Amino acid sequence: MAQWGYSGLIQFYIMAELCGMIALSILEMFYYRLQVTVLHQKLPVYIKLSKFRVWLFRFSLVLIPVIATITFSPAIISQEEAAMDTWKKNPEFPPEITCYSVIIAATASNIFWLILFLYFFEIIIAVSGAVGPLIYIGSIHGIFIFIPVFFQFYALFFQLTSNDFAFVMLLSFAYHGFLSTCAMIIFTKPLRIRMFFCSRWTSKTEQQTQLPSLTKAITNI
């Protein structure tokens, strides 16, 4: 997109929207799985909270492009001023950081650190209140999603030239859903019991189907 003259800010907004869509798909997947596993709860508070979070992400994904469009012009001016100021304060940096397609991460912003603190605080609460199986399932998501996304952002700011490494990251991201589903079946007791009874019922049905055929064959002999 930089070769076509698109601003780095536009690229960042598109990347953020795509990451939000991935997060929304994961939240919806867990929401429907939660409806399957939580069957006998009189007050489905967790289901309501999960549904609220899904709708919050849906609303955010619609609202972010609107806010980005309204604030695009002043954001471009602020981005150019920040790039020029950064280059003047750090003469050892290459002059390419002042280009139109360069993204500058505002890691020194107070808002950034506040959001980061709240995010880690939420993770600590979730992990401390969760049981072991949920930690295992969350670890699979963390490994197979966070690592490819991290290197994607790294390639966005720096450079990665290994196609084999990119292919491995793509496979990791593509098959995380299958692996997390297997982990959820293994570590979630209601799903594990349901799958066990389904497999037993299937094998019993096959035996009942094969028995008349075998009896008929013996009779014919």
C-alpha positions as CSV (number, residue, x, y, z in Angstrom):
1,M,0.0,0.0,0.0
2,A,3.0,2.3,0.6
3,Q,3.9,1.8,-3.1
4,W,0.5,3.1,-4.1
5,G,0.9,6.2,-1.9
6,Y,-1.3,5.3,1.0
7,S,-0.4,6.9,4.3
8,G,1.1,4.8,7.1
9,L,-1.8,5.9,9.2
10,I,-4.3,4.4,6.8
11,Q,-2.3,1.2,6.9
12,F,-2.4,1.2,10.7
13,Y,-6.2,1.7,10.8
14,I,-6.7,-1.1,8.3
15,M,-4.4,-3.4,10.3
16,A,-6.2,-2.5,13.5
17,E,-9.6,-3.2,11.9
18,L,-8.4,-6.6,10.6
19,C,-7.0,-7.5,14.1
20,G,-10.3,-6.5,15.6
21,M,-12.2,-8.7,13.2
22,I,-10.0,-11.6,14.1
23,A,-10.6,-10.9,17.8
24,L,-14.4,-10.7,17.2
25,S,-14.5,-14.0,15.4
26,I,-12.7,-15.6,18.4
27,L,-15.0,-14.0,20.9
28,E,-18.1,-15.2,18.9
29,M,-16.6,-18.7,18.8
30,F,-16.1,-18.8,22.5
31,Y,-19.6,-17.3,23.1
32,Y,-21.3,-20.1,21.2
33,R,-19.1,-22.7,22.9
34,L,-20.0,-21.3,26.3
35,Q,-23.7,-21.7,25.4
36,V,-23.0,-25.4,24.7
37,T,-21.0,-26.0,27.9
38,V,-23.1,-24.0,30.4
39,L,-26.4,-25.8,30.3
40,H,-27.7,-26.0,33.8
41,Q,-27.0,-22.5,35.2
42,K,-30.0,-20.7,36.6
43,L,-28.5,-17.3,36.3
44,P,-26.4,-17.2,33.1
45,V,-24.3,-14.2,34.1
46,Y,-21.3,-15.4,32.2
47,I,-23.3,-15.9,29.0
48,K,-24.7,-12.4,29.3
49,L,-21.2,-10.9,29.9
50,S,-19.9,-12.8,26.9
51,K,-22.7,-11.7,24.7
52,F,-22.2,-8.1,25.9
53,R,-18.5,-8.3,25.0
54,V,-19.3,-9.6,21.5
55,W,-21.7,-6.7,20.9
56,L,-19.1,-4.3,22.3
57,F,-16.6,-5.5,19.7
58,R,-19.1,-5.3,16.9
59,F,-20.0,-1.7,17.9
60,S,-16.3,-0.8,18.1
61,L,-15.5,-2.3,14.7
62,V,-18.2,-0.1,13.2
63,L,-17.2,3.0,15.3
64,I,-13.5,2.9,14.7
65,P,-13.7,3.6,10.9
66,V,-16.1,6.5,11.6
67,I,-13.8,8.1,14.1
68,A,-10.7,7.4,11.9
69,T,-12.4,9.2,9.0
70,I,-13.4,12.2,11.1
71,T,-10.0,12.6,12.8
72,F,-7.9,11.7,9.7
73,S,-6.8,15.2,8.7
74,P,-5.6,16.4,12.1
75,A,-4.1,13.0,12.8
76,I,-2.0,13.3,9.6
77,I,-0.7,16.7,10.7
78,S,0.1,15.4,14.2
79,Q,1.8,12.4,12.6
80,E,4.0,14.6,10.4
81,E,4.9,16.9,13.3
82,A,5.8,13.9,15.5
83,A,7.9,12.3,12.8
84,M,9.8,15.5,12.1
85,D,10.3,16.2,15.8
86,T,11.5,12.6,16.4
87,W,14.0,12.9,13.6
88,K,15.4,16.3,14.9
89,K,15.8,14.9,18.4
90,N,17.5,11.7,17.2
91,P,19.9,12.6,14.4
92,E,21.1,9.0,14.2
93,F,17.7,7.9,12.9
94,P,17.4,7.5,9.1
95,P,15.5,10.3,7.4
96,E,13.0,7.8,6.1
97,I,11.0,8.1,9.3
98,T,9.7,11.4,8.0
99,C,8.1,9.7,5.0
100,Y,4.4,9.7,4.4
101,S,4.0,5.9,4.7
102,V,6.0,5.5,8.0
103,I,4.1,4.5,11.2
104,I,5.3,5.9,14.5
105,A,4.2,4.0,17.6
106,A,3.4,6.4,20.4
107,T,4.7,4.2,23.2
108,A,5.5,7.2,25.4
109,S,1.9,8.3,25.5
110,N,0.2,8.3,28.9
111,I,-3.0,6.9,27.3
112,F,-1.0,4.0,25.8
113,W,0.4,3.1,29.2
114,L,-3.0,3.4,30.9
115,I,-4.6,1.0,28.3
116,L,-1.6,-1.3,28.7
117,F,-2.0,-1.3,32.5
118,L,-5.7,-2.0,32.3
119,Y,-5.2,-4.8,29.8
120,F,-2.6,-6.6,32.0
121,F,-4.8,-6.0,35.0
122,E,-7.7,-7.7,33.2
123,I,-5.4,-10.6,32.3
124,I,-4.2,-11.1,35.9
125,I,-7.8,-11.2,37.1
126,A,-8.8,-13.6,34.4
127,V,-5.9,-15.9,35.1
128,S,-6.1,-15.8,38.9
129,G,-9.8,-16.6,38.7
130,A,-9.6,-19.3,36.1
131,V,-9.0,-23.0,36.4
132,G,-6.2,-25.0,34.9
133,P,-8.0,-26.1,31.7
134,L,-8.9,-22.5,30.8
135,I,-5.2,-21.6,31.2
136,Y,-4.2,-24.4,28.9
137,I,-6.7,-23.3,26.2
138,G,-5.7,-19.7,26.6
139,S,-2.1,-20.6,26.3
140,I,-2.7,-22.2,22.9
141,H,-4.4,-19.1,21.7
142,G,-1.6,-17.0,23.1
143,I,1.1,-19.0,21.4
144,F,-0.5,-19.6,18.1
145,I,-2.0,-16.2,17.6
146,F,0.1,-13.7,19.6
147,I,3.5,-14.9,18.1
148,P,2.4,-14.5,14.4
149,V,0.7,-11.2,15.1
150,F,3.9,-10.0,16.9
151,F,6.1,-10.8,14.0
152,Q,3.6,-9.3,11.6
153,F,3.9,-6.0,13.4
154,Y,7.7,-6.5,13.6
155,A,7.7,-6.9,9.8
156,L,5.6,-3.8,9.5
157,F,8.1,-1.6,11.3
158,F,11.3,-3.4,10.4
159,Q,11.9,-6.2,7.8
160,L,11.6,-9.9,7.6
161,T,13.0,-11.7,4.5
162,S,12.5,-15.4,5.3
163,N,9.6,-16.9,3.4
164,D,9.9,-20.2,5.3
165,F,9.5,-18.4,8.6
166,A,6.5,-16.5,7.2
167,F,4.9,-19.8,6.0
168,V,5.4,-21.3,9.5
169,M,3.7,-18.3,11.1
170,L,0.8,-18.6,8.6
171,L,0.3,-22.3,9.4
172,S,0.4,-21.4,13.1
173,F,-2.2,-18.8,12.7
174,A,-4.4,-20.9,10.4
175,Y,-4.5,-24.1,12.5
176,H,-4.8,-22.5,15.9
177,G,-8.6,-22.9,15.7
178,F,-8.4,-26.6,15.1
179,L,-5.9,-27.1,18.0
180,S,-7.8,-24.9,20.4
181,T,-11.0,-26.9,19.6
182,C,-9.2,-30.2,20.3
183,A,-7.9,-28.7,23.6
184,M,-11.3,-27.5,24.5
185,I,-12.8,-30.9,24.0
186,I,-10.1,-32.5,26.0
187,F,-10.1,-30.1,28.9
188,T,-13.8,-29.3,29.1
189,K,-15.6,-32.0,31.0
190,P,-19.2,-31.6,29.5
191,L,-17.8,-31.6,26.0
192,R,-15.5,-34.6,26.7
193,I,-18.4,-36.6,28.2
194,R,-20.6,-35.7,25.2
195,M,-18.0,-36.7,22.7
196,F,-17.4,-40.0,24.6
197,F,-21.1,-40.9,24.6
198,C,-21.4,-39.9,20.9
199,S,-18.5,-42.2,20.0
200,R,-20.0,-45.1,22.0
201,W,-23.4,-44.6,20.4
202,T,-21.8,-44.5,16.9
203,S,-19.8,-47.7,17.5
204,K,-22.9,-49.4,19.1
205,T,-25.0,-48.4,16.1
206,E,-22.4,-49.8,13.7
207,Q,-22.4,-53.1,15.6
208,Q,-26.1,-53.3,15.6
209,T,-26.1,-52.6,11.8
210,Q,-23.4,-55.2,11.1
211,L,-25.0,-58.0,13.3
212,P,-28.1,-58.6,11.1
213,S,-25.9,-58.7,8.0
214,L,-23.6,-61.2,9.6
215,T,-26.5,-63.4,10.8
216,K,-28.0,-63.3,7.3
217,A,-24.7,-64.3,5.7
218,I,-24.3,-67.3,8.2
219,T,-27.9,-68.4,7.4
220,N,-27.3,-68.3,3.7
221,I,-24.2,-70.5,4.2
